[in-house]
């Protein structure tokens, strides 16, 4: 059973002049896939990501996440689903600056109502997996870019989501760290079986994934299998 | 919902920009401080007035003779007239609203009219009936007051006030039985008493002798200088005033519509005046105090709006990670309430301390001001006002924060 099914998705932004951003997207993603979404700026890839992340609504069509129709959910329900099913990794990490690494990682569990002791213990475990156990009590501005992104990934993983949506995860990192990051995401995908969707405009990042989807003018341009993924950034 | 994390979050946000929080809280602090101080002083004012009025029967009226304002029964306008002792009998007989009748007959006022040995003083000597002490209740310090026997037998006795006692006697000396010479006639002191009114009233230099003694011994004739009447229980002072006036007008050939001839003064009016004065002062206090508080609330609201704007990305990230609108609402409301409450409590406590300091240094106070105070209920009210203020201050920023969507966090600037 596919984790994501999208059927004829349309989205228009109604501004001064209406902007038809997504013009009928069809997409099926199986569990455990490692996918990159590419496209020029303005192509609609960010909008697609927002809809996939239940951060934005769509106009017509249907989006099933884990067999659940996602359509016009209440903010409360959307927050709940985001919390349980989706992990987010952002280009600029978006760690909360006044919380240390452990507290940042534990945040999704806080919103689940997990006790402080348990979620902090779990957060330490995930930081350990990322090799950052020694940095648990560091504030974000005391960490390097790569370390911050690994904290963000730990935060995305802690609620055991089914998919991870990464928006330009290597955008703010140097090439060496980017390569490490891709290796890390690949490993998580392999060991935990978590579906990965990575939005990027770097061909090298896309080359490291199993399936590359190009969005062009609001529709899916190409959708190709990459049988020999290589990490060479 | 109120686990340690919530409080930690709130505390971190408040302390993240310490100076801003302090300056913001200062508005509320100042507002509550002002409100507490004003209310305390208002209470002092109210208590002072009440203390002054305490001990006066509220429906007491005072009558004096003036000049007629209308020609009547062949008399011209502007005639002088006098109340006399027959009026007492008339009022006693006719007036149905009157309870106590207390005439006052003053002695001739001359310099050093009261002498005891080497000591002397100048006092207004009043000839009174025992009813006088119903109109003006007294605290008896030595002996007794003037009684009916004194009046009946025209005894040459006197009741003096503490300040008269201090002038004519050595400290601690027993005044009872001592003789005081008033214009060549010796009076025996039977009591020392002060008015209940107004605590230590330095103005109280009264020197009472029986009404009849004054009348016959000093040959004051038939007249009465002042007449106090108290109404029966439940009777309005205005009714007493009108009834007595009518009796006096009829007896002294004064036109029924003459408002100038009988001068009268009605304590109830004064009471009402003071009541409305107190009400007005309180109203002013609340307007000024709540106004100050309101500007504090606006300050907090304003700063929090800025804070929310600054935290747009953070709130967006929280939303993306699963924070429900309710969670955000609780967080911001708690921030607002905590900030308001803390600074408000500080203002309240300081206000109470200042009031206490004033009260300590003020002693008994004077006629208009008793030591300021604030009641426990007022404290509870302040607490309630603070929480309401906190909620009020938090509403706008919270609404703003709820509009922040998770997308806003992801959108790269």
Interface residues (C-beta under 8 A of the other chain):
Chain A: X46 X50 X53 X55 X56 X75 X76 X79 X80 X82 X83 X84 X88 X90 X91 X92 X94 X96 X97 X98 X107 X108 X110 X111 X112 X115 X116 X155 X159 X167
Chain B: X3 X4 X5 X12 X16 X313 X314 X317 X318 X319 X320 X321 X322 X323 X324 X325 X326 X327 X405 X406 X407 X409 X410 X412
